[in-house]
Amino acid sequence: MNQTDNQHFDYDYIIIGSGFGGSVSALRLSEKGYKVLVIEKGKWLKAKDFPSTNWKLKKWLWLPLLKCFGLFKMTIFRHVTVLSGVGVGGGSLVYANTLPVPKKSFFEAESWKHLGNWEEELTPHYKTALNMLGATASPRKEHGDEALQQLAKDIGKEECFEAPNVAVFFGEPGKKVPDPYFDGKGPERAGCTFCGGCMLGCRFNAKNTLDKNYLYFAQQNGAEIQAESEVVDVREYLAGGIHGYSVDWKNSTRYFGGSGTFHAKGVIFAGGVMGTIKLLLKLKETSLPRISDRLGHGIRTNSEALISVTTANKDNDYSEGIAISSLLHTDDHSHLEAVRYSAGAGFWRLAMVPMVKGGNIITRTAKLAWQWIRHPIENFKIAAVDDWAKRTQILLFMQTLDSTLKFTRGIFGMKSRVDMGEAPTAFIPEAQNLGDKYAKIIDGKPTVLLSETLLGIPTTAHILGGACMGKDASEGVIDTKHNIYGYQNLHVCDGSSISANIGVNPSLTITALTERAMSHIPKKDSPVKENA
């Protein structure tokens, strides 16, 4: 900023959220000479702050009303339960490290293929993202992976079984080494111990979370990060003949904490669907009314199903390894992943019941009761296993088949309704069939969340959309460069901008899309002006 700007603006850009979109934005803008502030609702968590087990609820869950300031949040809607990450580094703290490039069907989806040749445009940015995130394949195959490979063979898809790219440093287990990724310029790392605790926050400095790459180097360039702060308002601001925005924030971890206002020439919304869409819906009704009426439309759940297969057999330990080290492409639009938690992380057992099928709650409840009547000893053994994580292999099923929800404002926060197609369902026949087959291989029993069985509400860790792209404001909230229609220098760079059902873990694609968006912003004081 020049001296005149300093009189009126605190920053060139304020970034709301520090996940994959926010961290990429912070690094690339700071590299271009901009003064950047990242505002994050969650805490700045270090290795000592991560829970060793998800029974330590205060360290694991984000429930501010109960003074739980962990890294994992659950939000329940009428049509879906959403799992998301909170903290400096966003979803990278809790995600399963997996970095797959989507299939061609994503790039050619009807919802956005008319806006560009996405596979061609994103290819170089995927390459950059993979390098920055330290992507590599796991060097080990665990018991759960071997069972998934056997399932692949049983269904005639053995060639479709693979080890995905993951963001983990596989050095000598537990051994500290100088930065192995950025010519020694990054932070010290340590080799993966294969404890399975990736989704609880890596306590051993092996997981390539965003604070070890994008955010780390953004700070080296002068970017500032303000944690434990929630943005509550963004307003247009004109000073010295320069257009910008006022950003109001309040403390997110104290009942009577601080608050304040910053001024910036540009704002990037990067709080994920649960943060960005919630805030933008409020702003559209108040301080930013020109936001497109398409806001909240196009919410996608990735058509997911989560099935836990638990066995009473103690021969194998299903908690060892990394969170995800294998996947199986079951057809052109679906795939299955083997997911694990670390030993002792058995909180989810409280919510699991035998998997049943049925068209309504009465049928499913009756079938669930009949399950316990017919197989009381079997079900008791499964419910009372010595260590749920050691005896359980979680299966994550995802599809690119499209249906969408719409999020709107309600009295107690956002609420959902069906937008296009059929409502997402917890009962995907293909997923249940695969779960049954996998259970036979490991001599286990498939279980699902009680909320899914009783209410039919599916669960997703990959909520997407709500601020989708369009050729104009009648079709989308943002343009293909992630600019919000109707405003200058206002952007959305997170999962909210994904405009088609991705069908795989989305972190890599959010990173690549943001890399592309940032490439369109010129260096500071460049004569080339950004399109509004």
Beta strands, then each sheet from edge to edge (+ up, - down):
strand 1: 11-16
strand 2: 36-39
strand 3: 62-63
strand 4: 68-69
strand 5: 72-76
strand 6: 81-85
strand 7: 135-137
strand 8: 161-162
strand 9: 165-167
strand 10: 176-177
strand 11: 189-190
strand 12: 224-226
strand 13: 229-239
strand 14: 242-251
strand 15: 259-269
strand 16: 305-310
strand 17: 324-331
strand 18: 334-339
strand 19: 352-354
strand 20: 392-399
strand 21: 404-410
strand 22: 413-420
strand 23: 445-449
strand 24: 459-460
strand 25: 490-492
sheet 1: 12+ 2+ 1+ 15+ 14- 13+
sheet 2: 12+ 2+ 1+ 15+ 25+
sheet 3: 3+ 4-
sheet 4: 5+ 6- 24-
sheet 5: 7+ 9-
sheet 6: 8+ 17- 18+ 20- 16+ 23- 19+
sheet 7: 10+ 11-
sheet 8: 21+ 22-
end
